[in-house]
Structure formats: C-alpha cells, structure tokens
Amino acid sequence: MTAPVNPSSALPSLDCDVLVVGSGAGGLSAAVTAAYHGLKVVVVEKADVCGGATSWSGGWAWTPGNPLAKADGVNEDRELFRTYLRHRLGRNYQEERVEAFLEAVPHMVGFFQDKTSLQFVPGTKIKDIYGSTPGAGTGHRSVGPKPLNARKIKPELRAKMRHQLYETSFLGMGIMAGPDLTKFLSASQGNIKGIFHAGWRVAFHALDLVTHRRNMQLVNGTALTGRLLKSADDLGVEIRVSTPARHLLTDASGKVTGAVVLSPDGELQINASRGVVLAAGGFPNDVSRRKELFPKTPTGREHWTLAPKETTGDGITMAQAVGARFETDVESPAAWCPVSLVPYRNGRTGTFPHIMDRAKPGSIGVRRDGRRFVNEANGYYDYVEGLLKATPEGEPVEAWQIADAAFVRKFPLGMAKPLPVPLFPYLRSGYLKKGNTLEELAAACGIDPHGLAATVAEFNVNARKGVDPDFDRGASEFNRYGGDPTNTPNPSLRPLEKGPFYAVRIVPGSFGTFAGLAADSRARVLNNQGRPIGGLYVAGNDQASVMGGHYPAGGINLGPALTFGYVAGRDLAGATHYEDDGTAAPDTMTGNEGAADIQHASA
C-alpha cells in the first residue's frame, strides 16, 4: 500500500522523539514511560480534553502478579495466570503476547508506583469472573488509582482534564467502588456513619463546584488519568488538545517518522525521530465498522457506547493507510456492557452502564417474552452476550431489568438512585417504568405478562431457597461479592414480592472495542505480512485485544492498555532490561503507598 506523501516543505513543523496519538491510559502510559527514559514526547488529543474512555471508567486494571499483592503476602505463581487465560481464551490465546503482558505487568505497576505520581491501591477482594475455571483468582489481581485531589494539579493542566461521566456520578461527584460506595449505600438505610460520610463528601463537592466549577475529588478513571497527566507534565511531556492526527508520515523505507495533525492554528507536521504510538481509543463510535462487525447491528446505530464521541477509529484508519493489519478475528469485536438510555429535559440522551445493580438481590433481567436469559450477576460482558444469543433474528436487542419496591429504595436501579433521592424524576421522564402489579408493569414495558408472571413465580420459589437452577446465580464468589452480604441464604438472590414493581430498559453497549491493530509482544504494529512496521506502535483500544475478544476479569481493558503503553515507551527508548526503570524488583517490593487511605478498596 502506498504511504502518504511527506509534505515537509509545505507545513510548519515540530520535532520530538516520540509522538503519542491519544491521551487515555495506553497513550499516557507510553508517554510517561518514554519521557522518564529521557525522550522528548508530544501527546496530541482529538478532543478538547484528555483522558478518553479511561476517564469515564472505573479505573481498575487487571494486573496479575502486581507488587502490591506481593506486599500483602500474596505470591501467586505465574502459571496460575497462564492456566486461567488458556482456559478462558481458548483458540484466541496468543502465547507470545500473553507472556509479554504477564512478564511486564509487575514491572509496570512498580515503575508507576515508585517513579511517578500514579499511585495505586490494591484490589484485595476483586474476584476473577469465572471462579470455577482452573487458575481463577479470588483477589489481589487488580489495582486501582489512589484518589487524588485535583488541587494538586496545576490549573492549566486541570483545564485539559475530562470530567467524570455524569451518569456514573452523583451530581457530577465520583464515588469510588469499595468502602466509599458501601458507605453511600448504607446511608440510604439510615446508617449514621454512612450518612455522615455521604454528607461531608457532598458538602465538599458543592464547595468545589462553587470555588472551582468542577469536581475536585478525583476517583476511579478520573484519578487514573489525572495522575498520569500530572506524571507526564512533571516529566516535560507536551500535551496538545483539540489536535486530531490526520495521517502518518513515512520515509523511503516505509518507517513511520511522524504525523500531520490539525492544530487550532492549522495543519502542523510533527516529526518523531523514534516513532509514533497510536492510542486513539479504537472505533466504538465508527458506525460503518459497527455495522460490519457488531452482531445484530444492521445499521450500526443499534449500539450505544460509553466511549467519547471522538473514538471513531482514526488510529486504525491511519495505520491501515501505511499497510497495517486490522485484526478482526476475535471472539467479540467489543467489550460489551448493558446500558440504559437516560432522557434529559434538554433533549440529550445519556448512557448509563449497568455494572453493580444486576448482582443485587431483588432484581432480574428479562426479555420481551418475560423470560430470563442470563446469570444477571455475572460480568457485564456476559449479560450482553447472553442477550444477543437469546434475541431472535429480526427482533430488537433489548431487555428489561426488573425490581421490586424494596430493591429500588435500597439500591440503584440504573440511573434511579435509592433513598433519600426521589424516584419521580425518573418516572416522569419515562426512564423508569412502574406497575403496582407485575401485569401492570408488563403492560407498561411491552413484556408478555404471562411469561413475566411465570418467570417471577418460579424465580421466587428458588430464591427463597437461595438457588438458581436455570443460571446458577450466586454460586460463584464473583456473584456473591457483587450481592448484599446481609441477604441470606444467598447474597445475590431474593424473591421479587411486594409491589410496586419497577423496570429499566436495557440495550447493548460497550466500553470500547476488542478488534484492532495487530501487534507483537513489543507493541509494534504489524503489517499484512505479519512484520513490524518501523516506528509504529500501538496501545489501548487501538490494539487488538491481548485477551482475544474475551472478558475473563474486570479491568482487562485498562490492565493491558497501561502495560503495553509501558512496553511501547520502553522499546522506543531502547530500554532492554526492566531494571533500567530504577524500580525495586517486583519480588522484593514491600511499599504500598496510598493503600491505607482507602482501606484496601475494591470493586
């Protein structure tokens, strides 16, 4: 394929060692790592703020064998991780890339923890999703970002930061999974400590809105990107927003030497002597690619992503223009997540990810026939996969998450909040449906009333016994952890008994894409013949998933994004030994900075 012509004589130019396209976890990881090793790095971001989908995520990364786990006395053999992934990935298991990931993970976590402003807390209680699979973990395989007060970030950099996704916040305030969320939920039940905790968090948030016009208590994904941005700035990385990359530049040998970007002042040629890292967020907002690759998406518009609108596949398109291979032979083209559509009075439609509510007792998911189709307490990926399989060809892919009165006053049902937040705004907008009886609810939602009544009756009989013969809900540690520990005999199962009953419509969504640019174990982009393209690297969702389109654990987007960004940054700098990073060896690390403040927070 013919490479773009280098227009060096016609455009103003900027010289650097490394150009990074995109500012999510993968791009910023590569930028920070390369800059730490002494390279001059420029980051260009298409949006007017940095962070991409990472800023709207939970911020947790799957990092098996990380040094925080070892500091807690957990020393799992790497063969356990291999075993789990071999069983879960099957034919999509790519040994060389998986091995590179597992080898680099502990060094990556140690590097950021020791040498940058990115500090982690350990996911001591986060379970791998498929607990019965050989090698599955019951904790300590994840890390999340330590919360950060944005006052520690200088104002000009703070202005470049993406805000928390409104739908997953409380009035724009992020709530961290773990003790923070638990205390907020306990407040709805009148717990004094919970009320005090929620009160001071909301009070400080209100003060921040008055004094800074934004949320300053950064948690989850905003803490991750905030800490990465601060780290990049500390190391002299130049960060340019509102600067989309247009096309790559190559020399006579085909090596990538930079890119032409569109800056606010016009086109600019950025020359990158070492190379370019593509981390533009994949293609979740590319309607044509969705139509081609996503199942049961005939127009490409039947899918709702949680990624920002700028993620239209630019990195993949530019790479293909210089001969890169777009890898679509994956189990799933995207990281599925069930979402509900939130209508606002200004005409905007929000997208809410159903992450935690599905596992709580007192709620089930049904299709229009009134029948369940999945273990609701399994991973978000499984929910959508089950819905896609259960929906006959030609029917709209949709479900209803149904709950009783006790549930909606104790737990969130999608965007609808528990006590003391009133339900009427969600009912008025039509987001939340209500029926005094199951039959009334079925009529309001367009569900078969006989099918729904039969499903709930059967479910209730079994839920009282703490069992689910149809889908084994609550049988795994992952299911039980997501439930309510005060609910017995099964934390994830309770009959739906007392009305009124409520429902929220669920449609397919995603966190991002799994199909992407083929890459080797050094994060170098491969061409159609399987050979590396000189000077071209890839990280994040632009890279074909190392998990082969499977979702074996929470955080399998961010873990590889951070890791392969780190791998790319080191390779660009010519770092050949992990000890070059100047960190403590992962096997001997004992530091656990920042974890005490969160009391071993987990998701």
Secondary structure, 3 states (H helix, E strand, C coil): CCCCCCCCCCCCEEEEEEEEECCCHHHHHHHHHHHHCCCCEEEECCCCCECHHHHHCCCCEECCCCHHHHHCCCCCCHHHHHHHHHHHHHHHCCHHHHHHHHHHHHHHHHHHHHHCCCCEEECCCCCCCCCCCCCCCCCCCEEEECCEEHHHCCHHHHCCECCCCHHHCECCECCCCCHHHHHHHHHCCCCHHHHHHHHHHHHHHHHHHHHHCCCCEECHHHHHHHHHHHHHHHCCCEEECCCCEEEEEECCCCCEEEEEEEECCEEEEEEEEEEEEECCCCCCCCHHHHHHHCCCCCCCCCCEECCCCCCCCHHHHHHHHCCECEECCCCCCEEEEEEEEEECCCCCEEEEECCCHHHCCCEEEECCCCCCCCCCCCCHHHHHHHHHHHCCCCCCCCEEEEECHHHHHHCCECCECCCCCCCHHHHHHCCEEEECCHHHHHHHHCCCHHHHHHHHHHHHHHHHHCCCCCCCCCCCHHHHHHCCCCCCCCCCCCCCCCCCEEEEEEEEEEEEECCEECECCCCEEEECCCCEEEEEEECHHHECCCCCCCCCCCCCCHHHHHHHHHHHHHHHHCCCCHHHHCCCCCCCCCCCCCHHHHCCCCC
